[in-house]
Amino acid sequence: MKEYSTLFKNSRTSKMVFLLSIIVSGYCWLGQVINLYSVALVGAIFEILWLPALVMLIVLPIISMILLLKEKVNVRSLYVYSILLGVATILIMLFN
């Protein structure tokens, strides 16, 4: 039982980076799927958060790559999924 618990142990940093990647990806997806400007307050909040979300969309995969290399490229790390989610979100935004 101890062997399995150490196989999937992720650090607090990797969980935080992955959670931020999910939030940013959801924010970008929500902005493309739903008309957020139908309610003025929601549109204003969306516009305020747009630039930080865009910066995080670019920076999070870079941070994940750096931390993954420091971790000596562990395939079971959440950094891999964070990179994949960030790249997929960027590609969907470009080609949608």
N, C-alpha and C positions, 0 to 999 in steps of 0.2 A: 504494500500500500504506500509506503514511503517513496518508492520509485516514481509512481505516478504523480504524486503531489509536487515533486521537484521538476518534473518534465514541463509542466504548464505554469510554473511560477513566473509571473511578470512583475517588474518593478512598478513602483507608484508612478514614476515618470512615464513609463510606457503606457500605463493605463490613462494617464492624463492627456498625453499626446493623442492617443487613439480616440478618447472621448471628445477632445476638441476637433479632431478631424471629422467625426460623425456630426457634430453640431454645425460646423462650417459647411459640410456637404449638404446637410438638411436645409440650411439657410439658403444656399444657392438653388437647390432644387425647389424649395418653396417659392422663391421669387420668380421662377420660370413657370410654375404650374398654376399658381393662384394669382388673380388680379389683386394685388395688395393696395393699389391706389384707389380702390372704390371707397375705402374709409380713410379720411384724411389723416387721422392720428396714426393709424397703422402704416400708411405710406410715409409719413414723416419719420417714424421710428426706423422703418426699413432703410430710408435714405441716410439716416445718421449712422447706422450700423454697416452700411455697404462697404465703405473703405476699409475699416478694420477686418471685415470678413474677407475681402479680396487680398489684403496683405497676409492674413493667416492662411489663406488658400495656397499662396505661393511659398510661404516660409515653413509651414508645417511639414511638407514632404522633404525639404532640405534638412530641417532639424532631425527628422526621423532617419534620414540616410546617415547623417553624422553619428547619431546615437547607435544606429545599427552597426556601423563600422567599429565603433568603440566596444560594442558588445561582441565583436568578432563574428558577425553575420550568423546569428542564430535564426534559423528558419521558423522556429516556433514563437518568435517574438511578435508582439503587437505592432512593432515599428514597421514590419513588412506590410501588414494590413493597412496601416495608416498611410504608407506610401502609395499602395494600390488604390485606396479610396481617394486620396488627393489627386492622383494622376487621372483616375476615371472621372472625377468631378470636373477637372480642367478640360478634358477631352469632350465631355458632354456639353459643357458650356460653349466650347469653340464650335462644335459641329451641330448644335441644335438650332 
